[in-house]
């Protein structure tokens, strides 16, 4: 008698002798293996094509939505190529996943955000402003969304500028899928960045998390056509909290697409810009060299106080915020502000974008 007649789940707890109905069963049912726990006793327990213990792996297209592109690599918070601007944000992610050919420590980085349903005026302004930044070699950052985001990425690609797209999901998918062609070009002229691992499902709450990276890795943020509520204002508020420069393009009074930009300007959270020249002046990029300046010969300044000399030694050839200067020098915050003001008036230190300071050359 086949083993199924004795080991069948329907016989558990009963006499070891096979019941009479077992002999009435058809040979097909008796030769079938015992089902899994909780499964129907007479239905197949193992799905066709794979064992239940082996998980279903995603297809190649899901793991690599851009065929032929290089795979992503992780960036830990302690890595040398981790974004230096983002590292100083209080809610910076510990781990990032980067993909493409991008420099997350570029000297000039600007985020461009706006509404998903822009007007022809907003799209034209976005293209003109991004194209005007070509001589400055500015890296354009945005969120790969519809509207102003994808217009900024495409304008940067057309102008030959590097552009970085920050995703609200893992690298195993691309949303929106309609932007796959632009994403393919960005991998050669920039890249894609996210803090979500592969396999993370799409969720509307992930977009504010993405916005903090957009504003954290840049020197400033440019808002073009935004409603009174939405992701663009969230990104602008985050940038304002990170001590980043916020810029806004004005629009028509009464236009819902321009209500957010006008609100930022009215609340003095954003500077009004109408051209690439205004952006360069607001960000202090006009005539600024991307090479670090040579250190000042402090021995010529006999009138420098010990605190001033200590802060100059702390600055070196880098750019640091007020909090970093206070932490590295050990001088109280109230004294640091006073010393920095004196050094700036003497022409030794210059305020840079993102509320940072840098020593000037000879």
C-alpha positions in Angstrom: 0.0 0.0 0.0 1.5 3.5 -0.8 2.7 5.5 2.1 0.1 8.2 1.4 -2.6 5.8 2.7 -1.0 5.9 6.2 0.7 9.3 6.3 -2.2 11.3 4.8 -3.1 14.3 7.0 -6.7 13.1 7.2 -5.5 9.9 9.1 -3.6 11.8 11.8 -4.9 11.1 15.3 -6.8 8.0 14.1 -6.1 4.3 14.2 -3.0 3.1 12.3 -5.1 0.7 10.3 -6.1 2.2 7.0 -9.7 3.3 6.8 -12.0 1.6 4.4 -12.4 4.7 2.4 -8.7 4.6 1.6 -9.2 1.6 -0.6 -11.9 3.4 -2.5 -9.5 6.3 -3.4 -8.2 6.4 -6.9 -4.6 5.5 -7.5 -4.0 9.2 -8.6 -4.8 10.5 -5.2 -2.9 7.8 -3.3 0.4 8.4 -5.2 0.4 12.2 -4.7 2.8 13.5 -2.0 1.3 14.8 1.2 0.4 18.5 1.1 1.9 21.2 3.1 0.5 22.3 6.4 -2.5 24.5 5.9 -2.9 23.6 2.3 -5.9 21.8 0.8 -5.3 18.1 1.4 -5.9 17.1 -2.3 -4.3 20.0 -4.1 -0.7 20.3 -5.2 1.6 21.6 -2.5 4.5 22.8 -4.6 3.9 25.5 -7.2 4.9 24.6 -10.7 8.4 25.7 -11.8 10.1 26.4 -8.5 10.4 25.1 -4.9 8.5 27.0 -2.2 11.7 27.6 -0.3 13.4 29.4 -3.2 12.2 33.1 -3.4 11.1 34.5 -6.8 13.9 36.6 -8.1 13.1 39.8 -10.1 13.7 39.8 -13.8 16.8 41.5 -15.3 14.8 44.5 -16.4 13.5 45.1 -12.9 17.0 44.8 -11.4 18.6 46.9 -14.2 15.9 49.2 -15.7 18.5 50.8 -18.0 20.0 47.9 -20.0 23.7 48.1 -20.6 24.3 50.7 -17.8 26.8 50.1 -15.0 25.5 48.8 -11.7 25.2 51.1 -8.7 27.7 51.3 -5.8 27.1 52.1 -2.2 28.4 55.3 -0.5 28.8 55.1 3.2 28.7 58.2 5.4 32.5 57.8 6.1 33.5 57.3 2.5 35.7 59.8 0.8 33.3 60.3 -2.1 30.3 60.8 0.1 28.7 64.3 -0.6 30.5 66.7 1.7 27.6 69.1 1.8 25.1 66.4 2.7 27.3 65.0 5.5 26.8 68.2 7.6 23.0 67.9 7.5 21.6 66.6 10.8 19.4 64.0 9.0 21.9 62.9 6.4 21.4 59.2 5.3 24.1 56.8 6.5 24.2 55.0 3.1 23.6 56.1 -0.4 23.4 54.2 -3.7 25.0 56.0 -6.6 25.0 55.0 -10.3 26.6 56.7 -13.2 29.5 59.1 -13.7 29.0 62.0 -11.3 30.9 64.2 -8.9 29.0 64.6 -5.7 31.7 67.1 -4.5 31.5 69.4 -7.5 32.4 73.0 -6.6 29.1 74.4 -7.9 25.8 72.5 -7.5 22.3 73.9 -7.9 19.0 72.2 -7.4 16.1 73.1 -9.8 12.6 72.1 -8.6 9.1 73.2 -9.5 5.6 72.0 -10.3 4.8 68.8 -12.2 2.4 70.7 -14.5 4.3 73.8 -15.6 3.2 76.3 -18.1 5.0 77.2 -21.3 6.5 80.2 -19.5 7.9 78.0 -16.7 9.4 75.5 -19.1 11.0 78.3 -21.2 12.4 80.0 -18.0 13.9 76.7 -16.8 15.7 76.0 -20.1 17.0 79.6 -20.4 18.3 79.7 -16.8 20.0 76.4 -17.0 21.6 77.2 -20.4 22.8 80.5 -19.0 24.8 78.6 -16.3 26.9 76.8 -18.9 30.0 79.0 -18.6 30.0 78.3 -14.8 29.9 74.5 -15.3 27.2 74.1 -12.7 25.9 70.7 -11.7 22.1 70.6 -12.0 20.3 68.4 -9.5 16.6 67.5 -9.5 14.2 64.7 -8.7 13.4 63.1 -12.1 9.7 64.0 -11.8 7.4 65.3 -14.4 7.4 69.0 -15.2 10.2 71.3 -14.1 12.4 68.4 -12.9 12.7 66.6 -16.1 12.9 69.9 -18.0 15.9 70.9 -15.9 17.6 67.5 -16.5 17.0 67.8 -20.3 18.2 71.4 -20.4 21.4 70.4 -18.6 22.0 67.6 -21.0 21.5 69.9 -24.0 23.9 72.5 -22.6 26.6 69.9 -21.8 26.2 70.4 -18.0 26.4 67.4 -15.6 23.1 66.6 -14.0 22.1 64.3 -11.1 18.7 62.8 -10.5 17.7 61.8 -7.0 15.2 58.9 -6.9 12.5 58.2 -4.4 13.0 54.4 -4.8 15.7 51.9 -5.4 17.7 51.4 -8.6 15.7 48.3 -9.6 13.0 50.5 -11.1 12.5 53.9 -12.6 9.6 56.2 -11.9 8.3 57.7 -14.1 9.2 55.0 -16.7 8.7 57.6 -19.4 12.0 59.2 -18.4 14.1 56.1 -19.2 15.7 57.7 -22.2 16.8 60.8 -20.2 18.1 58.6 -17.4 20.2 56.7 -19.9 21.9 59.9 -21.0 22.3 61.1 -17.4 24.4 58.0 -16.6 27.0 59.2 -19.1 26.7 62.9 -18.1 25.9 62.7 -14.4 24.1 59.9 -12.7 21.3 58.7 -10.4 21.3 58.8 -6.6 19.1 57.3 -3.9 19.1 56.2 -0.3 16.5 53.5 -0.9 17.7 49.9 -1.5 16.5 47.8 -4.4 13.2 46.3 -3.9 11.7 49.2 -2.0 8.1 49.7 -3.1 6.8 53.1 -4.3 5.4 55.1 -1.5 4.2 58.8 -1.5 6.0 59.3 1.8 9.4 58.6 0.1 9.3 61.8 -1.9 9.9 64.1 1.1 12.9 61.9 2.1 14.2 62.3 -1.5 13.7 66.1 -1.3 16.1 66.3 1.7 18.9 64.8 -0.4 18.1 67.2 -3.3 18.5 70.2 -1.0 21.3 68.8 1.0 23.9 68.0 -1.7 23.6 71.5 -3.3 24.8 75.0 -2.6 21.4 76.4 -3.4 18.0 75.7 -4.8 16.0 77.3 -7.6 12.2 77.2 -7.5 10.4 77.7 -10.8 6.6 77.7 -10.7 5.3 76.1 -7.6 1.9 76.0 -5.9 1.2 77.1 -2.4 1.7 73.5 -1.3 3.7 70.7 -2.7 7.0 69.0 -2.9 8.8 72.1 -4.2 8.0 74.2 -1.1 9.0 71.2 1.1 12.4 71.1 -0.7 12.7 74.9 -0.3 11.9 74.7 3.4 14.5 71.9 3.9 17.1 74.0 2.0 16.3 77.0 4.2 16.8 74.9 7.3 20.1 73.6 5.9 21.4 77.2 5.5 21.2 76.9 1.7 20.5 79.8 -0.6 16.9 79.7 -1.9 16.1 81.4 -5.2 12.8 81.8 -6.9 11.5 82.9 -10.3 8.5 85.3 -10.0 5.3 84.8 -11.8 2.0 86.4 -12.5 -0.1 87.5 -9.5 -3.2 85.3 -9.2 -1.6 82.4 -11.0 -1.8 79.2 -8.9 1.5 78.0 -10.4 3.4 81.0 -9.1 1.8 81.3 -5.7 4.5 79.3 -4.0 7.4 81.3 -5.5 5.7 84.6 -4.6 5.2 83.3 -1.1 8.8 82.5 -0.7 9.8 85.9 -1.9 7.3 87.7 0.3 8.5 85.8 3.4 12.1 86.6 2.6 13.0 82.9 2.3 14.1 83.2 -1.4 15.9 85.7 -3.5 14.2 86.9 -6.7 16.1 86.0 -9.8 15.2 86.6 -13.5 18.4 85.5 -15.3 21.5 83.4 -15.0 23.4 86.5 -14.0 21.2 87.0 -11.0 21.8 83.4 -10.0 25.6 83.8 -10.3 25.5 87.0 -8.2 23.2 85.5 -5.5 25.4 82.4 -5.2 28.6 84.5 -5.4 29.7 82.6 -8.5 30.5 85.6 -10.7 34.2 85.6 -11.3 34.8 83.0 -8.7 37.5 80.5 -9.4 36.8 76.8 -8.9 40.4 76.2 -7.7 41.1 76.6 -4.0 42.8 79.9 -3.2 46.3 80.0 -2.0 46.6 80.6 1.8 47.1 84.1 3.1 50.5 84.9 4.6 49.2 85.6 8.1 52.6 86.7 9.3 52.0 90.1 7.6 49.0 90.7 9.8 50.6 91.6 13.2 47.3 92.9 14.5 45.6 89.5 14.3 44.4 88.2 17.7 45.0 84.6 18.8 41.4 83.7 18.0 41.7 85.1 14.5 44.9 83.1 13.9 43.3 80.0 15.2 40.3 80.3 13.0 42.5 81.0 9.9 44.5 77.9 10.7 41.2 76.0 11.0 40.0 77.2 7.6 43.1 76.3 5.8 42.2 76.0 2.1 38.7 74.5 2.6 35.2 75.9 3.0 33.5 75.4 6.4 30.2 76.6 7.9 30.0 78.5 11.2 29.2 75.3 13.1 32.2 73.5 11.6 34.5 76.4 12.5 33.2 76.4 16.0 33.6 72.7 16.4 37.1 72.5 14.9 38.5 75.6 16.7 36.8 75.1 20.0 36.0 78.8 20.3 32.4 79.6 21.6 29.8 80.3 18.9 29.3 83.9 20.0 33.0 84.7 19.7 33.3 82.9 16.4 30.7 85.2 14.8 32.5 88.2 16.0 35.9 87.0 14.8 34.5 86.0 11.4 33.0 89.4 10.9 36.4 91.1 11.7 38.2 88.8 9.3 35.7 89.4 6.6 36.0 93.2 7.0 39.8 92.8 6.8 39.5 91.0 3.4 41.0 87.8 4.7 37.9 85.7 4.7 35.0 85.7 2.2 31.4 84.4 2.7 30.6 81.7 0.2 27.4 80.0 -1.0 25.6 77.9 1.6 26.6 80.1 4.5 30.2 78.9 4.4 33.4 80.8 4.7 36.7 80.5 2.8 40.1 82.2 3.1 41.1 84.5 0.2 44.3 84.3 -1.7 47.1 86.9 -1.9 
